[in-house]
Amino acid sequence: MKLHQLVWVTDGDTAVGRALIRRLAQDGASLLIGSQTDGQALEEELALVKAQGLQAMLTAVNLTDAKATAEMLVQAEERMGPVSVLIHNHDRVHRASVESCEEQDFIACMRDNAKTAFVCTQAAGALMAKRQSGSILYLSSIHAHKPTGSAFAYSAAKGAVHMLAKEAALALGRSGIRVNTVEIGALAGDQERFASEISTLYRDFPYKVPQAEPVTEAAIAELAAFLASDASRHLNGADIRLDGGFVLHYMDVKMKQPPPATGGEA
């Protein structure tokens, strides 16, 4: 499933971002990578891209600035060729309840998660529309639909991205651009990110996945590579829930239990 195209990953510094870079490089994609660390968090991944004879360009542009983002993308295309795929990988959690959240924190969460998605979509969509082809993918969250009990602004922002995807799929689809969303379930570390005083959702979460196999960053990258490829050309406006069945969990007493400890004390 070789891509041989330029893929824009908006945040490569995260664990998901690094997995995306490794997987997309396997398919021969050149990469435009958002990195606030100037690539320091990506040394191994950038070395891999270079070793495979592929191009990579780093950018630290402010993705809430529409003008700067559009200018950056034009410059990237002049240097590396047309961007065929946008993968929006911004995932910023602001922990606060509805009762206690400060207005500026709510605005910041919407800006980081939803406004960046809008700005990137508008910038990439305008260039893709001229070529009548392209793919836009939002890496979102199950919390676009399911409350966290700890970070309501995050859920609201992901809900906004959910509807942005639907509107964009309808409008940009007429220009040959596919727009899809991956709603990601619990990852390692989410029990801390979404720790809640009113919800037990993330308590022992690995065993609330029916097969007791939580989602991994590599699995996300694998699905993203498929959605970036022509093999998924008939998918547009789709929400793909990648959570191993986590949101289907019903009762803790019915969850798959951890295996019993083996061996005794020395």
N, C-alpha and C positions, 0 to 999 in steps of 0.2 A: 504494500500500500504506500508507494513512494509519493511524496508530496511535491518535491522539486519546486517549492514556492517559498515566499517570504511570509512568516508568521509573526504577528505582533503579540507578545505576552506582556501584559501591563505591569506585572510585579513578579520578577524572577527571583527575588531574594528569599522568598518563603520556601518551605519544604515542598509545597505543591508546585511552586514556580520552578524549582530545581528539577523536580521529576518531569515536568513538562519539557524543559529544555533537553534533558537526556533522551526522552522518548521521541520528540519531534526530530532531533538530530538523526536518530536511527532511520527515519523516513526521508532523510535528505533535505530537510527544510533549512533554509537560512532564517535567521532570527533577529527581530527587533525586540530588545529586552528592556523593560523598565527596571532600573536598579538604583536605589537610593544609597547604596554602598559603593557605587562606582565599580561594581564587579567583584569587590572583595569577598562577598558571600558566595560567589559563583566561580571561583577559580577552577575547580575540578570540571565543572560543566563547560566553561569556556574553553578549557584545554581539549575537552572531548570534541567540541564543535570544530575547533581548529584542526585537530588531528584527522577529522573526516573531510577536510577541505571545504568546509562550509563557511559562510559569512555570519558574523554576529556584530550587531551595533547596539551599544548601550545608550540609554537615555534616562535622564532624571527630571524630565519636564514635569511641571505641575499639571496634572490631568484635570484639575478643576478650572484651568485657564483655557478656554476654548480657542482663543487666537493662537496662543503659544503651542497648543497641542496640534492644531491644524498645520502650523508652520513646520513643526518638527516632523510631521508625517510626510509632508511634501519633500523636505530635505532627505528623509530616509529613502523615499522612493527614487529620488534623483541619484542617490548613491548605490542603492541595492536592488532597484526594480520595484514593481508594484506589490503592495501588501495584499495578499490573497485571503488571509485569515486574521481575525482579531479574536484573541482570547482574553476576556476581561477577568482578571484574577485578583481583584481587590477584595479583601475580607477583613474589615476592621471592626472589632467588637468594642463597644463602649458599655461598660457594666453600669446599669442604673435602672431603678424601677420607675413606673409611671408616676408614682407619688413624689419621688425624690429627684428625678432627672432635671438638671439645669438646662435652660433653653439652649445655651451655647453648645452643650454636649450633644443634644439632640440634633442640632444643625450640623455639627461636625460629623456625626455618624451618617447622616443623610448625604453629606457632601462626599465623604470618603468612599461610601459604597454605591450610592445611587447617582450622584452628579457625575462622578468619574465615568460611570457606565454610559450615561447620556452623552457626555462630551466626546468620548472615544467613538461611540456609535455614529455620532454626527460626522466626525472627522473622517473615519474610515469609510462610512457609508457613502459619503459624497464622492470619494475617489473610486470606490468599487462600482458605484452606479454608472460611472463613465465607461467602465469596461463591461458592464452588464454581467458581473459575476463576483462572487465572494462569499465568505462564511463568517458569521459573527457568533461567538459562543460566550455566554456568561457562566462562570463558575460561581454558583449561588449556594443556597442552603435550604435544608428542609424547614428552616425557620422563616422562610417566606410564607409558610402556612401554619406552622406549629409554634406556639409561644415558647420562649426560653424560660420564663419565670425569673429572669435575672438581667436581661439586656433587651428591653422592649424596643429601643430605638434601632437596634440591629435588625430585629424582626421586621419593623416598619420599613427600613431601608431595603431589605431583601424583598419584601412585598412589592415595593416600588419597582425594583429591577424586574420582578416577575411580569408586571404589566407593561413595562418598557419593552420587554422582549416580544410580547404579543403585538403591540402597536408597531414595533419595528419590523416584525416578520410580515405583517400585513402590508405596510408601506414599502419596505425595501424589497420584499419578495417580487414586486413587479419589475424590479431592476436586476433580477437574477441573483439576489443576495439572500442566503439562508440565515435565519436567526434562531438559535436554540439555547436552552438553558439546562445545565446540570445542577440538580439540587442535591447537595452533598450532605451525607449523614455524619454521625459522630466520628471524629478522628482522635487519635491519641493526643491527650492533653486537653480535650474539650471538657472533661470533668472539672478541670480548674477554670477554664474560660467561661463556662456556663454554670458554675456552682450557684445553687439557689437555696433560699430559705423556705420557699413555698412549693418547689417542685423536686421530685425525686427522679426525674427523667434520666439524669446522667449518673445516678448512683449505680455502680456495677454495670455500666453501660455495655461493656463487651459481651456480657451474657444476656443482654436484651435483644441482641441480634439473633434471629432464629438459629443460624448455624454457628453462632458464637465466633464469627469471623468479621470483625469490623472493617470498614473501608480503609484502604491505604492510599497514600499519595500516588503510588505506581498505578493503582487501578483507575484513579482519576485521570492520569496522564494517558493511559491506554484508551479510555473512552474519548478523551479530547482528540486524540490522534485520529480516531475513526470519524468523529464529527467534523474534523478539519479536511477530511479526504473526500474525493468524489464518490466514494462508496456510500456516503450518507446523503447523496444529492436529493433524495425524496423526503428528507426530514426538514421541515420548516415550521417554526412556531411550537416545537415540541418541548415539554418538560420531562427530563429523564431523571428519575429519583435514584441516586446511587447511594444507598444506605444499608444494603444487605437485609432490608426488611425491618430496620430499627423502629420506624414510626408505627409499625404494626403491633408493637409490644402492648400487651394488655394488662397482665398481672405479674408482679414480681415472683409470686409463688409458682408461676408456670414457666418462668424463664429457664433457659438451658443453664444448668448449674455448672460451676467450675469443677474440674476433676478433683477427686479427693487427694489430699497430700499423701505422698508416698515416703516411706522410710521413717525411722524414729529418731529420737534425740540421741546424740552421741553420749 
